């Protein structure tokens, strides 16, 4: 851990790189993942230094809290913060690697047939999260891993630094599916099952969820269209 900041760019293998970077490496017979966060904007560097925990610190603390509540997420190992001129600069979060082979992103194409049990289990898992007051603000398909174990489907959630622990209203619960999956068909299926499990009226629950879904993906489409227009110039 002490040598990680200097070794990060050459450590193990890169498994994701965009705004942040994820690298997987082995040590002592176990597999780990380290997330290197992009240097924050100046205003956030000030905020994360003096007023609220930084992203790596939150990822570590929230992982500890989730596991204590019986929610699966990769075991946190450490977080590292590096300051420059007294302000947060680089930060890293290290956890064990989750071996689950499935990711909910597999449903982005809208293929449900033969996988209904996974989506029903996911709805039940989300009920458990919400009833415990866990409001994951980036509850998207790429942050949810799963694994079939016999008749059971297990889930593990990732990317925890944007999270709140609050008593959730029905509106908050149903709105939490807004970014889950790009496929409207999949979202409807999950929300229908979720509403049944909670004893809520299904059609009105689906409509509330789909309003949030349309607002979110509408913004994404407008943003993508703007980027494409800029590239064309």
SULHU-V724840 format. One record per residue. N is the residue number from 1. RES is the residue in three letters. PHI is phi in radians with two decimals (999 if undefined). OMEGA is omega in whole degrees, -180 to 180 (none if undefined). Layout:
# SULHU-V724840
((N:RES:PHI:OMEGA) (N:RES:PHI:OMEGA))
This chain:
# SULHU-V724840
((1:UNK:999:-178) (2:UNK:-1.13:-179) (3:UNK:-1.64:-173) (4:UNK:-1.07:-178) (5:UNK:-0.98:-180) (6:UNK:-1.27:-175) (7:UNK:-1.68:-168) (8:UNK:-0.94:-173) (9:UNK:-1.15:-180) (10:UNK:-2.04:-175) (11:UNK:-1.38:174) (12:UNK:0.94:-179) (13:UNK:-2.20:177) (14:UNK:-1.38:179) (15:UNK:-1.94:176) (16:UNK:-2.90:177) (17:UNK:-2.63:174) (18:UNK:-2.60:176) (19:UNK:-1.12:175) (20:UNK:-1.99:-178) (21:UNK:-2.29:176) (22:UNK:-1.99:177) (23:UNK:-2.28:179) (24:UNK:-1.87:180) (25:UNK:-2.56:-180) (26:UNK:-1.95:177) (27:UNK:-2.75:177) (28:UNK:1.05:178) (29:UNK:1.43:178) (30:UNK:-2.10:180) (31:UNK:-1.85:-177) (32:UNK:-2.27:175) (33:UNK:-2.20:175) (34:UNK:-2.06:178) (35:UNK:-1.89:176) (36:UNK:-1.73:-177) (37:UNK:-1.56:176) (38:UNK:-1.10:177) (39:UNK:-1.05:-177) (40:UNK:-1.19:170) (41:UNK:-1.08:-175) (42:UNK:-0.96:-178) (43:UNK:-1.09:178) (44:UNK:-1.31:176) (45:UNK:-1.07:178) (46:UNK:-1.18:-178) (47:UNK:-1.09:-177) (48:UNK:-1.27:178) (49:UNK:-1.49:-170) (50:UNK:-2.01:-168) (51:UNK:-2.08:180) (52:UNK:-2.70:180) (53:UNK:-1.10:175) (54:UNK:-1.27:-175) (55:UNK:-1.09:-179) (56:UNK:-1.13:179) (57:UNK:-1.11:179) (58:UNK:-1.15:179) (59:UNK:-1.02:-180) (60:UNK:-1.16:-177) (61:UNK:-1.15:180) (62:UNK:-1.21:177) (63:UNK:-1.10:177) (64:UNK:-1.05:-178) (65:UNK:-1.18:179) (66:UNK:-1.06:-178) (67:UNK:-1.12:177) (68:UNK:-1.20:179) (69:UNK:-1.65:178) (70:UNK:1.48:178) (71:UNK:-1.82:-175) (72:UNK:-1.41:172) (73:UNK:-2.68:-178) (74:UNK:-0.92:-177) (75:UNK:-1.09:179) (76:UNK:-1.29:-179) (77:UNK:-1.91:-176) (78:UNK:-2.92:165) (79:UNK:-2.31:-177) (80:UNK:-2.27:176) (81:UNK:-2.14:178) (82:UNK:-2.04:-179) (83:UNK:-1.88:175) (84:UNK:-2.31:-177) (85:UNK:0.95:175) (86:UNK:1.44:-179) (87:UNK:-2.05:178) (88:UNK:-0.99:180) (89:UNK:-2.07:177) (90:UNK:-1.68:174) (91:UNK:-2.56:-177) (92:UNK:-2.40:175) (93:UNK:-2.21:-177) (94:UNK:-2.04:177) (95:UNK:-2.46:171) (96:UNK:-1.17:178) (97:UNK:-1.39:177) (98:UNK:-1.40:-175) (99:UNK:-1.45:-176) (100:UNK:-1.05:-174) (101:UNK:-1.54:-177) (102:UNK:-1.73:175) (103:UNK:-2.38:-175) (104:UNK:-1.13:174) (105:UNK:-1.07:178) (106:UNK:-1.04:-178) (107:UNK:-1.61:-178) (108:UNK:-1.02:-180) (109:UNK:-1.35:177) (110:UNK:1.51:-179) (111:UNK:-1.43:-178) (112:UNK:-1.84:-173) (113:UNK:-0.91:179) (114:UNK:1.43:-178) (115:UNK:-2.15:-178) (116:UNK:-1.03:-179) (117:UNK:-1.11:179) (118:UNK:-1.17:-179) (119:UNK:-1.19:177) (120:UNK:-1.17:178) (121:UNK:-1.15:178) (122:UNK:-1.14:177) (123:UNK:-1.05:179) (124:UNK:-1.15:177) (125:UNK:-1.10:180) (126:UNK:-1.18:174) (127:UNK:-1.00:180) (128:UNK:-1.05:178) (129:UNK:-1.02:-174) (130:UNK:-1.17:179) (131:UNK:-1.18:176) (132:UNK:-1.53:179) (133:UNK:1.37:-180) (134:UNK:-1.74:-177) (135:UNK:-1.96:180) (136:UNK:-1.42:-174) (137:UNK:-1.42:174) (138:UNK:-2.20:-175) (139:UNK:-1.43:-176) (140:UNK:-1.99:-174) (141:UNK:-1.02:-179) (142:UNK:-1.31:-179) (143:UNK:-1.87:-177) (144:UNK:-2.28:177) (145:UNK:-1.72:178) (146:UNK:-2.56:180) (147:UNK:-2.65:173) (148:UNK:-1.41:175) (149:UNK:-2.24:-175) (150:UNK:1.16:179) (151:UNK:-1.54:-175) (152:UNK:-1.86:174) (153:UNK:-2.04:-178) (154:UNK:-1.80:-179) (155:UNK:-2.25:176) (156:UNK:-2.40:-177) (157:UNK:-1.88:-174) (158:UNK:-2.14:173) (159:UNK:0.94:-167) (160:UNK:-1.69:-170) (161:UNK:-1.25:175) (162:UNK:-1.88:-173) (163:UNK:-2.69:175) (164:UNK:-2.26:176) (165:UNK:-2.05:-173) (166:UNK:-2.51:171) (167:UNK:-1.32:-172) (168:UNK:-1.63:175) (169:UNK:-1.43:176) (170:UNK:-0.96:179) (171:UNK:-1.09:179) (172:UNK:-1.14:-179) (173:UNK:-1.06:-177) (174:UNK:-1.25:177) (175:UNK:-1.21:-179) (176:UNK:-1.21:177) (177:UNK:-1.57:-171) (178:UNK:-1.07:-177) (179:UNK:-1.93:-174) (180:UNK:-0.98:-174) (181:UNK:-2.68:-179) (182:UNK:-1.30:-179) (183:UNK:-1.39:179) (184:UNK:-1.08:-180) (185:UNK:-1.05:-179) (186:UNK:-1.18:-179) (187:UNK:-1.07:179) (188:UNK:-1.04:-178) (189:UNK:-1.07:-178) (190:UNK:-1.15:-178) (191:UNK:-1.15:176) (192:UNK:-1.02:179) (193:UNK:-1.16:179) (194:UNK:-1.03:-179) (195:UNK:-1.10:178) (196:UNK:-1.09:-180) (197:UNK:-1.11:-179) (198:UNK:-1.58:-180) (199:UNK:1.30:-180) (200:UNK:-1.69:178) (201:UNK:-1.14:-168) (202:UNK:-1.21:-173) (203:UNK:-1.11:179) (204:UNK:-1.23:177) (205:UNK:-1.12:179) (206:UNK:-1.10:-179) (207:UNK:-1.12:177) (208:UNK:-1.09:-180) (209:UNK:-1.12:-176) (210:UNK:-1.26:174) (211:UNK:-1.09:178) (212:UNK:-1.15:178) (213:UNK:-1.05:-178) (214:UNK:-1.16:178) (215:UNK:-1.06:-177) (216:UNK:-1.16:-176) (217:UNK:-1.27:173) (218:UNK:-1.12:177) (219:UNK:-1.11:179) (220:UNK:-1.10:-179) (221:UNK:-1.14:178) (222:UNK:-1.14:178) (223:UNK:-1.12:179) (224:UNK:-1.12:180) (225:UNK:-1.10:178) (226:UNK:-1.13:178) (227:UNK:-1.08:-180) (228:UNK:-1.14:178) (229:UNK:-1.14:179) (230:UNK:-1.10:179) (231:UNK:-1.12:-177) (232:UNK:-1.18:177) (233:UNK:-1.42:none))
